[in-house]
Amino acid sequence: MENQLARNAHPSAPGHMDQYLELPGLKLRFIEAGSGDPVILVHGYISSIEEQWLETGVFSHLAGRFHVFAYDNRGHGKSDKFHDPESYGIELVRDLFRFMDGVGLKKAHV
């Protein structure tokens, strides 16, 4: 499987640019900032990057000490949406590992 990163010229929030990881059959939207040990923020059910991590200040706070990534889960925010229930469940877990592979991370705090 080949993963591709695509950069979007539209800011998702002040100072953060949308990026997309294009996986076979799925496009995940994410943002990143900071430097240091990698941290991946995975939002909860019916949420998004903006609601869970940007509006609360968690993303910018952590970016002061870490290389922080946050992505919209499949079916949420600006990531691809699917109607088949089989497209969710364990696939959400697998997406975390697909994301790590796609951005070149061997390990991260989640």
LINLIN-V241016 format. One record per residue. SS is DSSP state (h for helix, s for strand, l for the rest). BURIAL is + if it has 16 or more other ideal C-beta (glycine too) atoms within 10 Angstrom, else -. D_LAST is the distance of its C-alpha to the last C-alpha in Angstrom with 2 decimals. Layout:
ss->[SS;SS]
burial->[BURIAL;BURIAL]
d_last->[D_LAST;D_LAST]
This chain:
ss->[l;l;l;s;s;s;s;s;s;s;s;s;s;l;l;s;s;s;s;s;s;s;s;l;l;s;s;s;s;s;s;s;s;l;l;l;l;s;s;s;s;s;l;l;l;l;l;l;h;h;h;h;h;h;l;l;l;h;h;h;h;h;h;l;l;l;s;s;s;s;s;l;l;l;l;l;l;l;l;l;l;l;l;l;h;h;h;l;l;h;h;h;h;h;h;h;h;h;h;h;h;h;h;l;l;l;l;l;s;l]
burial->[-;-;+;-;-;-;-;-;-;-;-;+;-;-;-;+;-;+;+;+;+;-;+;-;-;+;-;+;+;+;+;+;+;+;-;-;-;+;+;+;+;+;+;-;-;-;-;+;+;+;-;+;+;+;-;-;-;-;+;+;-;+;+;-;-;+;+;+;+;+;+;+;+;+;+;+;+;+;+;+;-;-;-;-;-;-;-;-;-;-;-;-;-;-;+;-;-;+;+;+;-;+;+;-;-;-;-;+;-;-]
d_last->[23.58;23.46;20.77;21.92;20.54;22.81;23.05;24.57;26.95;26.19;24.04;21.63;22.03;23.86;22.48;19.88;20.99;19.97;19.07;19.11;17.90;20.86;20.35;23.34;24.10;21.07;20.26;16.81;17.01;14.48;14.85;13.84;15.21;15.53;15.56;14.25;11.17;8.69;5.74;4.80;6.00;7.24;10.53;12.72;16.01;18.69;16.76;15.92;14.46;17.60;17.75;14.28;13.27;16.56;19.18;17.45;17.02;13.36;12.74;15.86;15.38;12.14;13.86;16.55;14.73;11.91;11.82;9.84;9.55;9.90;11.66;14.11;13.80;17.07;19.79;18.44;19.22;20.55;19.10;21.65;22.93;24.55;27.22;27.01;24.99;24.37;22.21;19.45;18.31;16.90;16.86;13.88;11.91;13.74;12.95;9.30;11.08;13.87;11.92;10.63;14.28;15.73;14.43;15.05;11.85;12.44;9.27;6.16;3.81;0.00]
